[in-house]
Amino acid sequence: MAAKKVSEKVLSVEDKQLRNYELVLIISPEIVDEVFDTTIDNVSQFITEKGGVVSDVERWGKRKLAYPIGHFMEGNYVLAQFKLKPALSKELEANLQISEEVLRHLLIRVE
């Protein structure tokens, strides 16, 4: 029983820490600029509402894809750097997977 309490304490301490992450998004090239901006704002808003901090968002623009995704041959690339609690990274990825505008994403923890 004592071991469970110790591990629960360790998890709660880790949840309070903010870790550095990088997120690369490939967003559909067919959406208009307003929806593109809204998609990026929604990701940033999710991070800040959950206690994270967005440090940088770089819009790389439209680029050719290495292979077709659906019927798309190009996509709008975005790189975001932020800090977030480790437990919330799964929730962020789940939200990105159900988003219709996001074709692909890659979330990496930066040391």
N, C-alpha and C positions, 0 to 999 in steps of 0.2 A: 504493500500500500504506500509506503513512504517513497518508493521509487517513482510511482506515478505522480505524486505531488511535486517531486523534484523536476521531472520532465515537463510537467505543466508549467512550472515556474520558468524553466528555460525557454519554452515556446512563447510565453507571454513577454519575456525580455526581448526575444528575437523579433516579435511582432512590433515592438515599440521602435526598433531601429529602422532607419530609412536606408535603403540600399540604392546604389546607382544603377540605372538601367538605360539602355539604348533601344529604341523601337524604330524599325523601318517599316513603313506602310507602302503598299502599292494600291493606289486608289483608281477606280474605273476612269478611263479617259473620256467616257461619254457624259459624265455629269457636268453640270454647269458650275461656274466659279463660286456661286453662292453656296451650293451644296458641298463643294469641295472645302470651302472655308468652314462651314458648319460641322463637317465631319472632323476636321482637325480640332476645332473648338470643343467638340463633344469629348474627344479623347483627353484634351488638356483639362477640361472641367471635371471629368471623372477622377483624374489624378489629384487635382487640388481639393476636391470635395472629400476625398478619402484621406487627406492629411499629407499628401505628397507635394513635391515642389518641381515644377517644370523649369528647367534651366535654359533650354534652347530648342527651337523648332526650325529646321532648315527645309525649305521646299526646293527639291532638286529639279522639279519640272517634269515634263513628259519625256519618257525614254522608251526605247524599244526593249521588249521583254526577250529573255534568252530562249523562251519557248512559249507557245500560246497558252493562255489561261482562259478557259472558256472559248470564246471567239475573239478575244482581244489579243492584239500583237504588240500593244504598247500600254503603258500605265503612268500615272502621276506618282512620283516617288516623294516621300517625306521622311525625314530623319528627326526623331525627337529624343532629347536627353533629359532625364528626370530622375528624381528620387522618390521611392515608394516603399511601403512596408512589404516585406516578402510574401506575406499571406495574401495580399491583394493582387499579386501578379496573375494568378490563375483566373480571378474574376475579370481582370482587364482583358486577358486573352479570350475568355468566353464571350465578352461583349464584342470583341473584334471579329470573332468567327461568325457571329450572327448578323453582323452588319452587311447590308447589301452593297454598299459602296466600296468596301475594302476587299480587294481581290486576294491579297496575301499580306501576311505580317510576319515579322521576326522580332522577338523580344529577347534581348541579351542582357544578362547581369554583368556589369562592368566592375572589375576589381579595383 
